[in-house]
């Protein structure tokens, strides 16, 4: 069976989700999370892209990603292949690490961008891992919440804060207020 060619709109962000095979763990400890973020940085250095939001959960991850120069499929192929190689090597496994092809959906409006980013950033709360999104270490929310050291070069916060008035710090606070405004209903608004 021939796979359907993925649509690539260079000026659009995409919501991307990739899950562990059979919903198995993708990240077993902090080293795995750090390695995934390192792989994103490595791929970014040779294939430019932007991430507005991300969240790494134990058996899946979310990215809000845009690539103006390379198809998203190329970026994700490199990221997932490198991570699968690392994971299988570290845990002495063979075979598939990811369940199937990653999910992707182009985000066609600012409102859609904001809703998806809220969904991404509230994922750890939905899973009862933390009480506040800023407490989860494997999410980009902390970059919006405070001027966190170590912001990655592939991160671009502007698409999510540019519509708010005021200074950059005020814009980020407004975005965080938006994320926290509907904690209980945000998960019903987006269906994968």
C-alpha positions as CSV (number, residue, x, y, z in Angstrom):
1,X,0.0,0.0,0.0
2,X,1.4,3.4,-1.0
3,X,1.5,6.0,1.7
4,X,-0.3,9.3,1.0
5,X,2.1,12.1,0.4
6,X,2.1,14.6,3.3
7,X,1.1,18.2,2.6
8,X,3.8,20.8,3.4
9,X,2.9,24.4,3.8
10,X,6.2,26.2,4.5
11,X,4.7,29.2,6.2
12,X,2.4,27.2,8.6
13,X,3.1,25.7,11.9
14,X,2.1,22.1,12.4
15,X,0.9,20.2,15.4
16,X,2.9,17.0,15.4
17,X,2.4,14.0,17.7
18,X,4.5,10.9,17.8
19,X,3.8,7.9,20.1
20,X,5.8,5.0,21.4
21,X,5.2,1.6,19.7
22,X,2.2,-0.1,21.4
23,X,2.1,3.1,23.6
24,X,5.3,1.9,25.2
25,X,7.6,4.5,26.9
26,X,9.7,6.7,24.7
27,X,11.3,8.4,27.7
28,X,12.3,6.3,30.7
29,X,14.5,8.8,32.6
30,X,15.8,12.3,32.4
31,X,18.7,11.3,30.1
32,X,16.2,10.2,27.4
33,X,14.4,13.5,27.6
34,X,17.7,15.4,27.4
35,X,18.9,13.3,24.5
36,X,15.7,14.0,22.5
37,X,16.1,17.7,23.0
38,X,19.8,17.4,22.0
39,X,18.7,15.5,18.8
40,X,16.3,18.4,18.0
41,X,19.2,20.8,18.3
42,X,21.4,18.6,16.1
43,X,18.8,18.4,13.4
44,X,18.1,22.2,13.6
45,X,21.8,22.9,12.9
46,X,21.6,21.2,9.5
47,X,17.9,21.6,8.7
48,X,16.4,24.9,10.0
49,X,13.0,24.9,11.7
50,X,11.1,26.7,14.4
51,X,9.3,25.3,17.4
52,X,6.7,27.5,19.2
53,X,5.7,24.8,21.8
54,X,6.6,21.3,22.8
55,X,5.9,18.8,25.5
56,X,7.6,15.5,25.9
57,X,5.5,13.0,27.8
58,X,6.7,9.5,28.8
59,X,5.1,7.7,25.8
60,X,4.6,10.4,23.2
61,X,5.6,14.0,22.3
62,X,4.0,17.1,20.9
63,X,5.7,19.7,18.7
64,X,4.3,22.9,17.3
65,X,6.8,23.1,14.5
66,X,7.3,25.1,11.3
67,X,10.0,24.5,8.6
68,X,10.2,27.0,5.8
69,X,13.1,25.3,3.9
70,X,12.6,21.6,4.3
71,X,9.4,19.5,4.3
72,X,8.2,18.6,7.8
73,X,8.5,14.9,6.8
74,X,12.2,15.4,6.3
75,X,12.7,17.0,9.7
76,X,10.6,14.4,11.5
77,X,12.3,11.5,9.7
78,X,15.6,12.7,10.9
79,X,14.4,13.4,14.5
80,X,12.6,10.1,14.9
81,X,15.2,7.9,13.2
82,X,18.0,9.4,15.4
83,X,16.0,9.0,18.5
84,X,15.0,5.4,17.7
85,X,18.7,4.5,17.1
86,X,19.6,6.0,20.4
87,X,16.7,4.4,22.3
88,X,17.3,0.9,20.8
89,X,21.0,1.1,21.5
90,X,20.7,2.3,25.0
91,X,18.1,-0.3,26.0
92,X,19.5,-3.1,23.8
93,X,16.4,-3.4,21.8
94,X,15.6,-3.9,18.1
95,X,12.6,-3.0,15.9
96,X,10.2,-0.1,15.9
97,X,10.3,2.5,18.6
98,X,7.5,4.6,17.3
99,X,3.9,3.3,16.9
100,X,3.3,4.5,13.3
101,X,3.8,7.6,11.2
102,X,3.6,10.8,13.2
103,X,0.3,12.7,13.3
104,X,0.5,16.2,11.7
105,X,-2.0,18.9,11.2
106,X,-1.3,22.4,9.8
107,X,-2.4,25.2,12.0
108,X,-4.2,27.8,9.8
109,X,-4.9,30.6,12.2
110,X,-3.6,32.5,15.2
111,X,-6.5,31.2,17.3
112,X,-5.7,27.6,16.3
113,X,-2.1,28.2,17.1
114,X,-3.0,29.4,20.6
115,X,-5.5,26.6,21.3
116,X,-3.0,23.9,20.2
117,X,-0.2,25.4,22.3
118,X,-2.5,25.5,25.3
119,X,-3.3,21.8,24.8
120,X,0.4,21.0,24.5
121,X,1.4,22.9,27.6
122,X,-1.4,21.5,29.7
123,X,-0.7,17.9,28.8
124,X,1.3,17.2,32.0
125,X,-1.6,18.5,34.1
126,X,-4.1,16.2,32.2
127,X,-1.8,13.3,33.1
128,X,-1.6,14.4,36.7
129,X,2.1,14.7,36.6
130,X,2.2,18.3,38.0
131,X,-0.2,20.8,39.4
132,X,1.1,23.8,37.4
133,X,2.4,23.7,33.8
134,X,5.6,25.6,34.9
135,X,6.5,22.7,37.1
136,X,6.9,20.2,34.2
137,X,10.6,20.2,33.1
138,X,10.1,18.7,29.6
139,X,7.9,21.4,28.2
140,X,8.5,24.7,26.5
141,X,6.0,26.4,28.8
142,X,8.8,27.4,31.2
143,X,10.3,29.6,28.5
144,X,7.1,31.6,28.4
145,X,6.6,31.6,32.2
146,X,10.0,33.0,33.0
147,X,13.2,34.1,31.3
148,X,14.5,30.6,31.7
149,X,18.2,30.1,30.9
150,X,19.0,27.6,28.2
151,X,16.3,28.5,25.7
152,X,17.0,26.4,22.6
153,X,17.9,28.2,19.3
154,X,15.1,26.4,17.5
155,X,12.5,27.9,19.9
156,X,10.5,30.9,18.5
157,X,8.1,32.3,21.1
158,X,6.9,35.2,19.0
159,X,4.1,33.4,17.1
160,X,2.3,32.7,20.3
161,X,2.8,36.1,22.0
162,X,2.9,38.6,19.2
163,X,-0.8,39.3,19.4
164,X,-0.7,40.5,23.0
165,X,0.0,44.2,23.8
166,X,2.9,45.5,25.9
167,X,6.5,44.5,26.4
168,X,7.9,41.1,25.6
169,X,7.7,40.1,29.3
170,X,4.1,41.3,29.5
171,X,3.2,39.4,26.3
172,X,4.6,36.2,27.8
173,X,2.6,36.8,31.0
174,X,-0.6,37.3,28.9
175,X,0.1,34.1,27.1
176,X,0.6,32.2,30.4
177,X,-2.7,33.7,31.6
178,X,-4.4,32.4,28.5
179,X,-2.9,28.9,29.0
180,X,-4.1,28.8,32.6
181,X,-7.5,30.3,32.0
182,X,-9.2,27.1,30.9
183,X,-7.2,24.3,32.4
184,X,-10.3,22.1,32.9
185,X,-11.8,22.5,29.4
186,X,-8.7,22.8,27.2
187,X,-8.6,19.1,26.6
188,X,-12.1,18.9,25.3
189,X,-11.4,21.5,22.6
190,X,-8.8,19.6,20.6
191,X,-9.3,16.0,19.5
192,X,-6.4,14.0,18.0
